[in-house]
């Protein structure tokens, strides 16, 4: 089982969960922002391309979060746009050997504690999804 700070392989990328913070009500600034239905959990990740060609990374559909009850949450792409000052995590074209650091947001019921993050290995690979325990 992988933990925060471990490098894990998921398809064309190597992922590292750098940290997590929950209980965030909105992301963005006072003019451009997005409010959570419940509250956001922000997961800071590093995504590195470990192949020999450029690949597109987008957190939606690639990164999911789970809680102790087995509920699975998808990344909130709109929150990701407002919650990353440089636009990271939204349709990043990553060249071989390069990496991107981004915040991924999950809109969860208030008080929810996430227990794991799963990185999808992709539809066209035999590799298993990578799961990181929080």
N, C-alpha and C positions, 0 to 999 in steps of 0.2 A: 504494500500500500504506500502510495506517495504522499508526501506532506508539503506544506507551504515551504517554498525555497528549493524544492527538488525540480530537476529538469525532467520532463516527461515527453515522450514522442506521441504525436497524434497525426497520422497521415504525413503530409509534406512539411509539417512544422514541429518544432520543439517548443514546448510551453513551460513557463515557470510562473506559478502563482506567487506574487511578491507580498501580498497582504490583502486583508478584507476589513471592511467597516460597514456595519448595518445601522438602520435607524435614520436614514437620510430622507427628508421629506420632498426635496426638489433639487434639481441640478441646473446649472447654468448661472446666469447673472440676473440682475433685477429686471432687465429688458427682454432677454432671450432665455427662456427657461422651460423646464418640463416638470410637472408635479407628478408624484407617485400616486397610484390608486390606494396603495397601502403605505409602504415605505421601501426605499431602495437599499439594497446591499451592493456596495461598490467593491468589485474585485479587481485589483491591479495585477495585470499580467504582462509578461514579456513573451513575444512570439518571434521565433527565429526560423527562417527558411533553411532547411537542412538538405535540400535537393540541389540539382545542378541547373535548374531553370527558375525563372520568376514565377511566383504563384500569388493569387489573390486571396487575402484574408479578410473575412468579415465575421464579427462575433455572432451575429444572428445565424442560428442554425448550426454553428460550430461549437459554441460553448453553452452548456446548461448547468444548472445548479440544483441540488437536492437537499431536502430537509429530513429530519429524523423520522417523519411519518411516511417517507417515501414519495412525497410530492415532488414533481420536477418543474422547474421554472426555466423559461426561455429568456435569453438576453433581450433587453429593451433597447432596440436600435436607436430610437429617437432620443432616449436619455443618454446614450453613448455619444451622439452628435453634440449635445449640449454639455456633457460632462467631460469632454476632452478638448482642451483649449486648442490643440493642433489638429483635431480631426482624426487622430489615431483610432484604429479599431473599426473604422468604417470604410470598407472597400480599399484596403491598403494593398498595393502591388509591392511585394517584398522580393527583392532580388536574392539569389543564392548567397548564403552566409550572412545576410543582413538581418536585423531584428527591429521590432517596433514594440514600444511599451505603451500600454493603453489601459484605461479604466473600462470595465464591462459592468453594466448595471442590471440588476434583477429586481423587478417590482414584486414584492412579497407582502403577505399580510403583516401588519404591525406586530412586533414581538417575535417574528420567525427567526430561528437560528439555522443557518445553512450548515450542513454537515459535510458536503462534498461538491466538487466542481468536476464536470466531465468534459473532456475535449474529444470531439468526434473525429475519428480517423478518416472519414470520408466514405462515400458510397462505392467507389471503385478501387478499394484496397482490401487486402485480407488482414490488415493490421487491426488489433483490438483498440477500442476507445481507451483513452488514458483517464484514470480517475484519481483526483487529489483529495485527500481527507483534510478537512479544516479543523 
